[in-house]
């Protein structure tokens, strides 16, 4: 059985849980908690599996370990039955990957930089270096990203077009990260807020 190494409640592991939910495959994997707040992601045993020390990571039955949400989602999408999350045609796949990367860079990664640099983050033991100016700048990037996706969602029902995809999962979890770091979605972003309500009603998101 596939193993997913995660820390429950973190945005990136949540992305994988939603992808599995969309494929009705939650019960086809086992979850292993890596206590990031206790520094377990930096211990030799986990670093041997995933040198980047990040969660999530996925371990296959043959011992292969795959990290990075996009790669894990690709594997899930091509392994389990269900609606495609990464596109069908070459064009769809390219657009999904483009938009999901924009959601990472402009929202998820920017919020992470803000959290780890301009707030106490995980605390001094796990945040040995911080650059507050950089973190605050990335907060501006994140807010700009939210405005960008509001414009996108004024034109299409989902982030990458007509179908729910990996890009929607990334952005949705990014909004949860924004909540956690107290970055408000601008009130005028009505398209984004309506889309969030729609996505929140999906069974894969609810549980």
ZIMO-V35748 format. One record per residue. RES is the residue in three letters. BURIAL is + if it has 16 or more other ideal C-beta (glycine too) atoms within 10 Angstrom, else -. D_LAST is the distance of its C-alpha to the last C-alpha in Angstrom with 2 decimals. Layout:
BEGIN
RES&BURIAL&D_LAST ; RES&BURIAL&D_LAST
END
This chain:
BEGIN
UNK&-&20.78 ; UNK&+&19.50 ; UNK&+&18.86 ; UNK&+&16.74 ; UNK&+&18.35 ; UNK&+&16.30 ; UNK&+&16.23 ; UNK&-&12.81 ; UNK&-&12.43 ; UNK&+&14.99 ; UNK&+&14.67 ; UNK&+&15.82 ; UNK&+&13.61 ; UNK&+&10.59 ; UNK&+&12.37 ; UNK&+&12.47 ; UNK&+&8.88 ; UNK&+&8.36 ; UNK&+&11.60 ; UNK&+&10.78 ; UNK&+&7.84 ; UNK&+&10.60 ; UNK&+&12.92 ; UNK&-&11.11 ; UNK&+&12.27 ; UNK&+&9.85 ; UNK&-&12.23 ; UNK&-&15.17 ; UNK&+&15.21 ; UNK&-&15.76 ; UNK&+&14.85 ; UNK&-&17.83 ; UNK&-&17.82 ; UNK&+&20.67 ; UNK&-&21.59 ; UNK&+&22.67 ; UNK&-&23.84 ; UNK&-&26.15 ; UNK&-&27.43 ; UNK&+&26.24 ; UNK&+&25.65 ; UNK&-&29.42 ; UNK&-&30.54 ; UNK&-&32.55 ; UNK&-&30.29 ; UNK&+&27.36 ; UNK&-&29.78 ; UNK&-&31.32 ; UNK&-&28.10 ; UNK&+&27.23 ; UNK&-&30.32 ; UNK&-&28.55 ; UNK&+&26.66 ; UNK&+&23.44 ; UNK&+&19.82 ; UNK&+&18.10 ; UNK&+&20.44 ; UNK&+&20.17 ; UNK&+&22.77 ; UNK&-&23.92 ; UNK&-&25.68 ; UNK&-&29.01 ; UNK&-&28.35 ; UNK&-&27.85 ; UNK&-&25.65 ; UNK&-&24.11 ; UNK&+&23.10 ; UNK&-&22.28 ; UNK&+&19.03 ; UNK&+&20.99 ; UNK&-&22.58 ; UNK&+&19.50 ; UNK&+&17.78 ; UNK&+&21.10 ; UNK&+&21.14 ; UNK&+&17.69 ; UNK&+&18.73 ; UNK&-&22.03 ; UNK&-&20.99 ; UNK&+&18.31 ; UNK&-&18.72 ; UNK&-&16.94 ; UNK&-&17.62 ; UNK&+&19.42 ; UNK&+&17.95 ; UNK&+&21.34 ; UNK&+&23.70 ; UNK&-&26.11 ; UNK&-&29.58 ; UNK&-&31.25 ; UNK&-&31.08 ; UNK&+&27.38 ; UNK&+&26.63 ; UNK&-&28.98 ; UNK&+&27.54 ; UNK&+&23.92 ; UNK&+&25.14 ; UNK&-&27.37 ; UNK&+&24.82 ; UNK&+&22.16 ; UNK&-&24.99 ; UNK&+&25.97 ; UNK&+&22.51 ; UNK&+&22.82 ; UNK&-&26.41 ; UNK&+&26.49 ; UNK&+&23.29 ; UNK&+&21.38 ; UNK&+&24.59 ; UNK&+&26.60 ; UNK&+&24.30 ; UNK&+&24.31 ; UNK&+&28.10 ; UNK&+&28.34 ; UNK&+&26.25 ; UNK&+&28.17 ; UNK&+&31.55 ; UNK&+&31.87 ; UNK&-&29.92 ; UNK&-&30.22 ; UNK&+&27.18 ; UNK&-&26.69 ; UNK&-&30.17 ; UNK&-&33.61 ; UNK&-&33.19 ; UNK&-&30.40 ; UNK&-&31.72 ; UNK&-&35.38 ; UNK&-&36.07 ; UNK&-&35.08 ; UNK&-&36.54 ; UNK&-&35.77 ; UNK&-&37.49 ; UNK&-&35.38 ; UNK&+&32.18 ; UNK&-&33.26 ; UNK&+&34.23 ; UNK&+&30.80 ; UNK&+&29.34 ; UNK&-&31.57 ; UNK&+&30.37 ; UNK&+&26.74 ; UNK&+&27.74 ; UNK&-&29.79 ; UNK&+&26.89 ; UNK&+&24.86 ; UNK&-&27.95 ; UNK&+&28.32 ; UNK&+&24.92 ; UNK&+&25.61 ; UNK&-&28.71 ; UNK&+&26.97 ; UNK&+&24.47 ; UNK&-&27.50 ; UNK&-&28.69 ; UNK&-&25.76 ; UNK&-&22.47 ; UNK&+&20.58 ; UNK&+&21.65 ; UNK&+&23.49 ; UNK&+&24.64 ; UNK&-&23.66 ; UNK&+&20.58 ; UNK&+&17.15 ; UNK&+&17.61 ; UNK&+&17.23 ; UNK&+&19.13 ; UNK&+&16.58 ; UNK&+&13.89 ; UNK&+&16.61 ; UNK&+&17.67 ; UNK&+&14.37 ; UNK&+&13.80 ; UNK&+&17.49 ; UNK&+&17.17 ; UNK&+&14.87 ; UNK&+&17.66 ; UNK&+&20.18 ; UNK&-&18.82 ; UNK&-&19.07 ; UNK&+&22.59 ; UNK&-&23.61 ; UNK&+&24.36 ; UNK&-&24.12 ; UNK&+&23.55 ; UNK&-&27.01 ; UNK&-&27.19 ; UNK&-&29.03 ; UNK&+&26.21 ; UNK&-&25.22 ; UNK&+&24.15 ; UNK&+&21.67 ; UNK&+&20.32 ; UNK&-&20.05 ; UNK&+&18.28 ; UNK&+&15.73 ; UNK&-&15.08 ; UNK&-&14.86 ; UNK&+&12.39 ; UNK&-&10.11 ; UNK&-&10.08 ; UNK&-&8.87 ; UNK&-&6.23 ; UNK&+&5.72 ; UNK&+&5.43 ; UNK&-&3.69 ; UNK&-&0.00
END
